[in-house]
Amino acid sequence: MLSIRKLGRGREGYYLATVATGNDHGAGLVEPDGYWLGEGARLLGLEGVAEPADVHRAMAGREPASGRLLVSNTVRVAAFDCCFSTPKSLSVLFALGSEEVTAEIQAGHNAAVEAAVGYLEREAACAVVLGTGGEVAPAAGFVACAFPHRLSRAPDPHLHTHVLIANLAPVGDRGWRPLDGRGIYGEARTTGALYETPLRHQLTHRLGVTWGPLKGAWADVAGIDRSA
């Protein structure tokens, strides 16, 4: 499943807390490091593990290396939080499985997330070119940071990844501009399906997982009761 919400400036600290401070949700579990995704991130020299200082600067619309302002500091939205969640049944299997099973589920989930974000970047990376009457122009890509989480805030088993798509994008010789979020929301249903379908393929291929009946693009692991 994919859900999307806007993230205000200065609100990215939650996603960094479980990594930067060792916050374990009260369950003895520290979440994995965040990591960068997107062509825009690559253009800023952001690859691999997402260091907190770089995340804070990107979410503030600044160049991570220099701190130079890339988009107006009057822009209130820091990022679009695209949350990719596994079915509850798969989260239960992840929580109860062996180390090998857990690693394969995490890898399959990550691959499905990256495939879906790649589609969204290709289809929805557009920016508002300020000073031209609200003109929208194609952007070269996203500055995105993925934060894998294994628990809900409850905390219950809930394997999911928050992909924070920073509200800035490169637009050729026009520099960096705020994103036009309408494309992201408009592609939400398709992007969700393009996460769920590769997820099933990944886990079938990696672990031989079988699935129950489809409910739209969604399906649970066969033999695991969601209500358990």
C-alpha positions, 0 to 999 in steps of 0.5 A: 500500500502507498500513502502520501502526505505533506511534510512541513519544514523542520519535521524530518527529525522523526525519521532520523531519530531511530537511527541518529539517537538509537530510539528503539520504540521501546522494543529493543530495535533500532531502525536501519539507516536511511539512504538516498534515491533519485537523480536529483539526489545524485546531482547533489552528490547524495548517494548511499547512507543519508547523513542527518546533516545532509537530510536536514539541509535537503529538506530545508531546500539547501544544497547539502555540501555548501548550505546554499539556498536552492529554493525559497525559504518561504516554501512551507512543504519540506517533502512529500512523504510516500509511505510504502507498507507491506501487507500485515501478513508479510510484516508478521512473517518478517517479525517471526522469520529466521535471520535469512527469511528476514533478510530476504523479505527486507531485500525484496521490499527494498527492491519493490520500493525502488522500482515504484519510486523509479516509476514515480520519478519518471512520470511525476518529476515536475517543478513549478517555475516561479516568476512565470505565472505558475508554469510547470516544467519537467524536472530531471528527477527527485531528491529522495531519502528512504527510511525503512522501518520495521515497527509501527509507532504502537509498536507492532510488526509493520514493515514499511518505508517512508520515502521523503521526496524533498520539495526541490528539483533540478530544471535544466538551466533554470536551476532548482525549483519547488516540485509540482505535487499534483503529479505525485498524487495523480500517480499514487494509485499506479505507483502503489500497484507498481510496488505491490506487484514487484513485492509479490514477485520478489518474495515468490522468487526469493522465498517461494511465498504463495499469496491469497486472492488479490484485492485490487493490487493487494494480496496477503501471504497465504496461510497467515491470518491478518487478524492474528 
